[in-house]
């Protein structure tokens, strides 16, 4: 997959990578991101992020991990499961 990100990442591949990374972080913290509304909101957020200035795979993974942590923290503050 790293060859796909050598120049500028394709937006569809970037969206998939961000979504996968965010969900991995959320699941590791034992929060289950399976609601329809949650998935739809995550999808919209990831599409907006993908239009931003992410230039490589490592940057996309780091951004996804950080966003996943923020989502988990917010969910735990509100004592809700995503």
Backbone as XML, in Angstrom:
<?xml version="1.0"?>
<chain id="A" units="angstrom">
  <residue number="1" name="UNK">
    <atom name="N" x="0.811" y="-1.183" z="0.000"/>
    <atom name="CA" x="0.000" y="0.000" z="0.000"/>
    <atom name="C" x="0.865" y="1.262" z="0.000"/>
  </residue>
  <residue number="2" name="UNK">
    <atom name="N" x="2.088" y="1.180" z="0.453"/>
    <atom name="CA" x="2.928" y="2.364" z="0.531"/>
    <atom name="C" x="3.264" y="2.916" z="-0.850"/>
  </residue>
  <residue number="3" name="UNK">
    <atom name="N" x="3.320" y="2.080" z="-1.870"/>
    <atom name="CA" x="3.595" y="2.574" z="-3.215"/>
    <atom name="C" x="2.461" y="3.450" z="-3.719"/>
  </residue>
  <residue number="4" name="UNK">
    <atom name="N" x="1.260" y="3.208" z="-3.255"/>
    <atom name="CA" x="0.124" y="3.993" z="-3.687"/>
    <atom name="C" x="0.210" y="5.416" z="-3.168"/>
  </residue>
  <residue number="5" name="UNK">
    <atom name="N" x="0.995" y="5.653" z="-2.153"/>
    <atom name="CA" x="1.098" y="6.966" z="-1.548"/>
    <atom name="C" x="2.418" y="7.663" z="-1.874"/>
  </residue>
  <residue number="6" name="UNK">
    <atom name="N" x="3.153" y="7.201" z="-2.869"/>
    <atom name="CA" x="4.443" y="7.802" z="-3.160"/>
    <atom name="C" x="4.310" y="9.262" z="-3.581"/>
  </residue>
  <residue number="7" name="UNK">
    <atom name="N" x="3.411" y="9.557" z="-4.460"/>
    <atom name="CA" x="3.233" y="10.942" z="-4.895"/>
    <atom name="C" x="2.173" y="11.611" z="-4.024"/>
  </residue>
  <residue number="8" name="UNK">
    <atom name="N" x="0.994" y="11.723" z="-4.513"/>
    <atom name="CA" x="-0.107" y="12.283" z="-3.736"/>
    <atom name="C" x="-1.156" y="11.200" z="-3.580"/>
  </residue>
  <residue number="9" name="UNK">
    <atom name="N" x="-1.654" y="10.979" z="-2.369"/>
    <atom name="CA" x="-2.606" y="9.894" z="-2.158"/>
    <atom name="C" x="-3.917" y="10.116" z="-2.905"/>
  </residue>
  <residue number="10" name="UNK">
    <atom name="N" x="-4.439" y="9.036" z="-3.448"/>
    <atom name="CA" x="-5.736" y="9.042" z="-4.083"/>
    <atom name="C" x="-6.781" y="9.272" z="-2.996"/>
  </residue>
  <residue number="11" name="UNK">
    <atom name="N" x="-7.791" y="10.088" z="-3.248"/>
    <atom name="CA" x="-8.745" y="10.434" z="-2.203"/>
    <atom name="C" x="-9.533" y="9.221" z="-1.706"/>
  </residue>
  <residue number="12" name="UNK">
    <atom name="N" x="-9.889" y="8.298" z="-2.576"/>
    <atom name="CA" x="-10.631" y="7.116" z="-2.131"/>
    <atom name="C" x="-9.775" y="6.235" z="-1.230"/>
  </residue>
  <residue number="13" name="UNK">
    <atom name="N" x="-8.519" y="6.071" z="-1.594"/>
    <atom name="CA" x="-7.618" y="5.257" z="-0.779"/>
    <atom name="C" x="-7.317" y="5.949" z="0.539"/>
  </residue>
  <residue number="14" name="UNK">
    <atom name="N" x="-7.229" y="7.261" z="0.497"/>
    <atom name="CA" x="-6.992" y="8.035" z="1.708"/>
    <atom name="C" x="-8.180" y="7.929" z="2.652"/>
  </residue>
  <residue number="15" name="UNK">
    <atom name="N" x="-9.376" y="7.994" z="2.115"/>
    <atom name="CA" x="-10.594" y="7.860" z="2.926"/>
    <atom name="C" x="-10.631" y="6.493" z="3.583"/>
  </residue>
  <residue number="16" name="UNK">
    <atom name="N" x="-10.329" y="5.442" z="2.824"/>
    <atom name="CA" x="-10.313" y="4.090" z="3.384"/>
    <atom name="C" x="-9.283" y="3.958" z="4.491"/>
  </residue>
  <residue number="17" name="UNK">
    <atom name="N" x="-8.078" y="4.487" z="4.261"/>
    <atom name="CA" x="-7.003" y="4.396" z="5.240"/>
    <atom name="C" x="-7.360" y="5.147" z="6.520"/>
  </residue>
  <residue number="18" name="UNK">
    <atom name="N" x="-7.891" y="6.356" z="6.392"/>
    <atom name="CA" x="-8.283" y="7.138" z="7.565"/>
    <atom name="C" x="-9.388" y="6.440" z="8.353"/>
  </residue>
  <residue number="19" name="UNK">
    <atom name="N" x="-10.413" y="5.962" z="7.651"/>
    <atom name="CA" x="-11.520" y="5.285" z="8.308"/>
    <atom name="C" x="-11.042" y="4.043" z="9.041"/>
  </residue>
  <residue number="20" name="UNK">
    <atom name="N" x="-10.213" y="3.250" z="8.386"/>
    <atom name="CA" x="-9.691" y="2.028" z="8.990"/>
    <atom name="C" x="-8.868" y="2.341" z="10.234"/>
  </residue>
  <residue number="21" name="UNK">
    <atom name="N" x="-8.000" y="3.335" z="10.145"/>
    <atom name="CA" x="-7.151" y="3.704" z="11.274"/>
    <atom name="C" x="-7.974" y="4.201" z="12.452"/>
  </residue>
  <residue number="22" name="UNK">
    <atom name="N" x="-8.949" y="5.061" z="12.173"/>
    <atom name="CA" x="-9.801" y="5.595" z="13.239"/>
    <atom name="C" x="-10.569" y="4.477" z="13.915"/>
  </residue>
  <residue number="23" name="UNK">
    <atom name="N" x="-11.154" y="3.591" z="13.133"/>
    <atom name="CA" x="-11.931" y="2.493" z="13.709"/>
    <atom name="C" x="-11.060" y="1.537" z="14.512"/>
  </residue>
  <residue number="24" name="UNK">
    <atom name="N" x="-9.828" y="1.310" z="14.070"/>
    <atom name="CA" x="-8.925" y="0.438" z="14.831"/>
    <atom name="C" x="-8.652" y="1.019" z="16.215"/>
  </residue>
  <residue number="25" name="UNK">
    <atom name="N" x="-8.401" y="2.314" z="16.273"/>
    <atom name="CA" x="-8.129" y="2.965" z="17.556"/>
    <atom name="C" x="-9.357" y="2.888" z="18.456"/>
  </residue>
  <residue number="26" name="UNK">
    <atom name="N" x="-10.521" y="3.148" z="17.904"/>
    <atom name="CA" x="-11.753" y="3.140" z="18.685"/>
    <atom name="C" x="-12.051" y="1.734" z="19.210"/>
  </residue>
  <residue number="27" name="UNK">
    <atom name="N" x="-11.866" y="0.731" z="18.380"/>
    <atom name="CA" x="-12.138" y="-0.648" z="18.793"/>
    <atom name="C" x="-11.142" y="-1.104" z="19.857"/>
  </residue>
  <residue number="28" name="UNK">
    <atom name="N" x="-9.881" y="-0.672" z="19.754"/>
    <atom name="CA" x="-8.887" y="-1.030" z="20.770"/>
    <atom name="C" x="-9.283" y="-0.525" z="22.151"/>
  </residue>
  <residue number="29" name="UNK">
    <atom name="N" x="-10.024" y="0.572" z="22.182"/>
    <atom name="CA" x="-10.468" y="1.148" z="23.457"/>
    <atom name="C" x="-11.828" y="0.586" z="23.876"/>
  </residue>
  <residue number="30" name="UNK">
    <atom name="N" x="-12.248" y="-0.489" z="23.219"/>
    <atom name="CA" x="-13.477" y="-1.212" z="23.532"/>
    <atom name="C" x="-14.738" y="-0.383" z="23.358"/>
  </residue>
  <residue number="31" name="UNK">
    <atom name="N" x="-14.724" y="0.475" z="22.366"/>
    <atom name="CA" x="-15.922" y="1.200" z="21.973"/>
    <atom name="C" x="-16.302" y="0.662" z="20.602"/>
  </residue>
  <residue number="32" name="UNK">
    <atom name="N" x="-17.566" y="0.385" z="20.406"/>
    <atom name="CA" x="-18.003" y="-0.291" z="19.192"/>
    <atom name="C" x="-18.661" y="0.698" z="18.224"/>
  </residue>
  <residue number="33" name="UNK">
    <atom name="N" x="-17.956" y="1.081" z="17.177"/>
    <atom name="CA" x="-18.460" y="2.074" z="16.228"/>
    <atom name="C" x="-19.351" y="1.454" z="15.157"/>
  </residue>
  <residue number="34" name="UNK">
    <atom name="N" x="-20.491" y="0.940" z="15.545"/>
    <atom name="CA" x="-21.298" y="0.223" z="14.562"/>
    <atom name="C" x="-22.662" y="0.849" z="14.309"/>
  </residue>
  <residue number="35" name="UNK">
    <atom name="N" x="-22.947" y="1.983" z="14.897"/>
    <atom name="CA" x="-24.243" y="2.588" z="14.643"/>
    <atom name="C" x="-24.247" y="3.249" z="13.276"/>
  </residue>
  <residue number="36" name="UNK">
    <atom name="N" x="-25.412" y="3.277" z="12.669"/>
    <atom name="CA" x="-25.538" y="3.861" z="11.335"/>
    <atom name="C" x="-25.203" y="5.355" z="11.365"/>
  </residue>
  <residue number="37" name="UNK">
    <atom name="N" x="-25.717" y="6.044" z="12.361"/>
    <atom name="CA" x="-25.474" y="7.476" z="12.470"/>
    <atom name="C" x="-23.986" y="7.756" z="12.695"/>
  </residue>
  <residue number="38" name="UNK">
    <atom name="N" x="-23.361" y="6.965" z="13.561"/>
    <atom name="CA" x="-21.934" y="7.142" z="13.825"/>
    <atom name="C" x="-21.092" y="6.899" z="12.589"/>
  </residue>
  <residue number="39" name="UNK">
    <atom name="N" x="-21.420" y="5.868" z="11.834"/>
    <atom name="CA" x="-20.670" y="5.573" z="10.610"/>
    <atom name="C" x="-20.857" y="6.676" z="9.569"/>
  </residue>
  <residue number="40" name="UNK">
    <atom name="N" x="-22.072" y="7.207" z="9.482"/>
    <atom name="CA" x="-22.345" y="8.263" z="8.516"/>
    <atom name="C" x="-21.573" y="9.531" z="8.885"/>
  </residue>
  <residue number="41" name="UNK">
    <atom name="N" x="-21.583" y="9.885" z="10.155"/>
    <atom name="CA" x="-20.851" y="11.073" z="10.595"/>
    <atom name="C" x="-19.349" y="10.893" z="10.402"/>
  </residue>
  <residue number="42" name="UNK">
    <atom name="N" x="-18.851" y="9.706" z="10.705"/>
    <atom name="CA" x="-17.432" y="9.421" z="10.507"/>
    <atom name="C" x="-17.076" y="9.532" z="9.030"/>
  </residue>
  <residue number="43" name="UNK">
    <atom name="N" x="-17.924" y="9.009" z="8.177"/>
    <atom name="CA" x="-17.687" y="9.067" z="6.739"/>
    <atom name="C" x="-17.607" y="10.515" z="6.255"/>
  </residue>
  <residue number="44" name="UNK">
    <atom name="N" x="-18.522" y="11.356" z="6.706"/>
    <atom name="CA" x="-18.512" y="12.767" z="6.307"/>
    <atom name="C" x="-17.251" y="13.474" z="6.808"/>
  </residue>
  <residue number="45" name="UNK">
    <atom name="N" x="-16.861" y="13.179" z="8.041"/>
    <atom name="CA" x="-15.668" y="13.787" z="8.623"/>
    <atom name="C" x="-14.413" y="13.370" z="7.861"/>
  </residue>
  <residue number="46" name="UNK">
    <atom name="N" x="-14.309" y="12.098" z="7.563"/>
    <atom name="CA" x="-13.128" y="11.581" z="6.859"/>
    <atom name="C" x="-13.042" y="12.182" z="5.453"/>
  </residue>
  <residue number="47" name="UNK">
    <atom name="N" x="-14.172" y="12.356" z="4.782"/>
    <atom name="CA" x="-14.155" y="12.965" z="3.446"/>
    <atom name="C" x="-13.657" y="14.402" z="3.509"/>
  </residue>
  <residue number="48" name="UNK">
    <atom name="N" x="-14.049" y="15.126" z="4.542"/>
    <atom name="CA" x="-13.575" y="16.501" z="4.695"/>
    <atom name="C" x="-12.075" y="16.527" z="4.974"/>
  </residue>
  <residue number="49" name="UNK">
    <atom name="N" x="-11.617" y="15.616" z="5.798"/>
    <atom name="CA" x="-10.192" y="15.546" z="6.123"/>
    <atom name="C" x="-9.391" y="15.177" z="4.876"/>
  </residue>
  <residue number="50" name="UNK">
    <atom name="N" x="-9.911" y="14.252" z="4.079"/>
    <atom name="CA" x="-9.197" y="13.791" z="2.887"/>
    <atom name="C" x="-9.000" y="14.912" z="1.874"/>
  </residue>
  <residue number="51" name="UNK">
    <atom name="N" x="-9.860" y="15.902" z="1.898"/>
    <atom name="CA" x="-9.715" y="17.032" z="0.986"/>
    <atom name="C" x="-8.653" y="18.016" z="1.475"/>
  </residue>
  <residue number="52" name="UNK">
    <atom name="N" x="-8.182" y="17.807" z="2.699"/>
    <atom name="CA" x="-7.183" y="18.694" z="3.290"/>
    <atom name="C" x="-5.788" y="18.445" z="2.761"/>
  </residue>
  <residue number="53" name="UNK">
    <atom name="N" x="-4.820" y="18.703" z="3.587"/>
    <atom name="CA" x="-3.421" y="18.658" z="3.158"/>
    <atom name="C" x="-2.680" y="17.453" z="3.712"/>
  </residue>
  <residue number="54" name="UNK">
    <atom name="N" x="-3.167" y="16.269" z="3.443"/>
    <atom name="CA" x="-2.471" y="15.049" z="3.829"/>
    <atom name="C" x="-1.686" y="14.581" z="2.619"/>
  </residue>
  <residue number="55" name="UNK">
    <atom name="N" x="-0.359" y="14.425" z="2.802"/>
    <atom name="CA" x="0.505" y="14.166" z="1.655"/>
    <atom name="C" x="1.057" y="12.756" z="1.577"/>
  </residue>
  <residue number="56" name="UNK">
    <atom name="N" x="1.037" y="12.009" z="2.670"/>
    <atom name="CA" x="1.592" y="10.665" z="2.598"/>
    <atom name="C" x="0.895" y="9.733" z="3.583"/>
  </residue>
  <residue number="57" name="UNK">
    <atom name="N" x="1.226" y="8.463" z="3.459"/>
    <atom name="CA" x="0.588" y="7.413" z="4.253"/>
    <atom name="C" x="0.823" y="7.609" z="5.739"/>
  </residue>
  <residue number="58" name="UNK">
    <atom name="N" x="2.052" y="7.926" z="6.125"/>
    <atom name="CA" x="2.378" y="8.080" z="7.540"/>
    <atom name="C" x="1.595" y="9.224" z="8.164"/>
  </residue>
  <residue number="59" name="UNK">
    <atom name="N" x="1.463" y="10.309" z="7.431"/>
    <atom name="CA" x="0.708" y="11.455" z="7.916"/>
    <atom name="C" x="-0.770" y="11.081" z="8.073"/>
  </residue>
  <residue number="60" name="UNK">
    <atom name="N" x="-1.308" y="10.321" z="7.138"/>
    <atom name="CA" x="-2.704" y="9.899" z="7.203"/>
    <atom name="C" x="-2.940" y="8.983" z="8.405"/>
  </residue>
  <residue number="61" name="UNK">
    <atom name="N" x="-2.024" y="8.050" z="8.637"/>
    <atom name="CA" x="-2.155" y="7.136" z="9.774"/>
    <atom name="C" x="-2.057" y="7.894" z="11.086"/>
  </residue>
  <residue number="62" name="UNK">
    <atom name="N" x="-1.109" y="8.804" z="11.186"/>
    <atom name="CA" x="-0.950" y="9.589" z="12.413"/>
    <atom name="C" x="-2.190" y="10.434" z="12.686"/>
  </residue>
  <residue number="63" name="UNK">
    <atom name="N" x="-2.719" y="11.042" z="11.656"/>
    <atom name="CA" x="-3.912" y="11.869" z="11.804"/>
    <atom name="C" x="-5.103" y="11.007" z="12.213"/>
  </residue>
  <residue number="64" name="UNK">
    <atom name="N" x="-5.240" y="9.830" z="11.605"/>
    <atom name="CA" x="-6.332" y="8.921" z="11.950"/>
    <atom name="C" x="-6.243" y="8.432" z="13.384"/>
  </residue>
  <residue number="65" name="UNK">
    <atom name="N" x="-5.027" y="8.106" z="13.833"/>
    <atom name="CA" x="-4.848" y="7.656" z="15.214"/>
    <atom name="C" x="-5.198" y="8.761" z="16.207"/>
  </residue>
  <residue number="66" name="UNK">
    <atom name="N" x="-4.757" y="9.967" z="15.915"/>
    <atom name="CA" x="-5.045" y="11.092" z="16.803"/>
    <atom name="C" x="-6.550" y="11.368" z="16.857"/>
  </residue>
  <residue number="67" name="UNK">
    <atom name="N" x="-7.192" y="11.347" z="15.711"/>
    <atom name="CA" x="-8.632" y="11.568" z="15.664"/>
    <atom name="C" x="-9.386" y="10.458" z="16.384"/>
  </residue>
  <residue number="68" name="UNK">
    <atom name="N" x="-8.930" y="9.221" z="16.240"/>
    <atom name="CA" x="-9.537" y="8.107" z="16.962"/>
    <atom name="C" x="-9.450" y="8.302" z="18.464"/>
  </residue>
  <residue number="69" name="UNK">
    <atom name="N" x="-8.296" y="8.760" z="18.940"/>
    <atom name="CA" x="-8.125" y="9.024" z="20.374"/>
    <atom name="C" x="-9.075" y="10.116" z="20.853"/>
  </residue>
  <residue number="70" name="UNK">
    <atom name="N" x="-9.245" y="11.156" z="20.046"/>
    <atom name="CA" x="-10.157" y="12.248" z="20.408"/>
    <atom name="C" x="-11.596" y="11.733" z="20.481"/>
  </residue>
  <residue number="71" name="UNK">
    <atom name="N" x="-11.975" y="10.888" z="19.553"/>
    <atom name="CA" x="-13.323" y="10.326" z="19.547"/>
    <atom name="C" x="-13.547" y="9.474" z="20.796"/>
  </residue>
  <residue number="72" name="UNK">
    <atom name="N" x="-12.568" y="8.649" z="21.147"/>
    <atom name="CA" x="-12.675" y="7.808" z="22.338"/>
    <atom name="C" x="-12.780" y="8.675" z="23.592"/>
  </residue>
  <residue number="73" name="UNK">
    <atom name="N" x="-11.948" y="9.686" z="23.686"/>
    <atom name="CA" x="-11.963" y="10.573" z="24.849"/>
    <atom name="C" x="-13.315" y="11.267" z="24.988"/>
  </residue>
  <residue number="74" name="UNK">
    <atom name="N" x="-13.836" y="11.755" z="23.885"/>
    <atom name="CA" x="-15.135" y="12.425" z="23.899"/>
    <atom name="C" x="-16.240" y="11.457" z="24.300"/>
  </residue>
  <residue number="75" name="UNK">
    <atom name="N" x="-16.190" y="10.256" z="23.765"/>
    <atom name="CA" x="-17.199" y="9.247" z="24.083"/>
    <atom name="C" x="-17.154" y="8.876" z="25.558"/>
  </residue>
  <residue number="76" name="UNK">
    <atom name="N" x="-15.958" y="8.730" z="26.103"/>
    <atom name="CA" x="-15.825" y="8.364" z="27.509"/>
    <atom name="C" x="-16.280" y="9.501" z="28.422"/>
  </residue>
  <residue number="77" name="UNK">
    <atom name="N" x="-16.055" y="10.743" z="28.019"/>
    <atom name="CA" x="-16.532" y="11.889" z="28.806"/>
    <atom name="C" x="-18.049" y="11.883" z="28.890"/>
  </residue>
  <residue number="78" name="UNK">
    <atom name="N" x="-18.675" y="11.546" z="27.786"/>
    <atom name="CA" x="-20.138" y="11.526" z="27.743"/>
    <atom name="C" x="-20.725" y="10.193" z="28.159"/>
  </residue>
  <residue number="79" name="UNK">
    <atom name="N" x="-19.865" y="9.253" z="28.506"/>
    <atom name="CA" x="-20.255" y="7.908" z="28.932"/>
    <atom name="C" x="-21.200" y="7.247" z="27.935"/>
  </residue>
  <residue number="80" name="UNK">
    <atom name="N" x="-20.817" y="7.334" z="26.678"/>
    <atom name="CA" x="-21.602" y="6.743" z="25.603"/>
    <atom name="C" x="-20.726" y="5.803" z="24.798"/>
  </residue>
  <residue number="81" name="UNK">
    <atom name="N" x="-21.348" y="4.836" z="24.202"/>
    <atom name="CA" x="-20.677" y="3.992" z="23.206"/>
    <atom name="C" x="-21.019" y="4.554" z="21.844"/>
  </residue>
  <residue number="82" name="UNK">
    <atom name="N" x="-20.044" y="4.587" z="20.975"/>
    <atom name="CA" x="-20.273" y="5.129" z="19.642"/>
    <atom name="C" x="-21.103" y="4.139" z="18.846"/>
  </residue>
</chain>
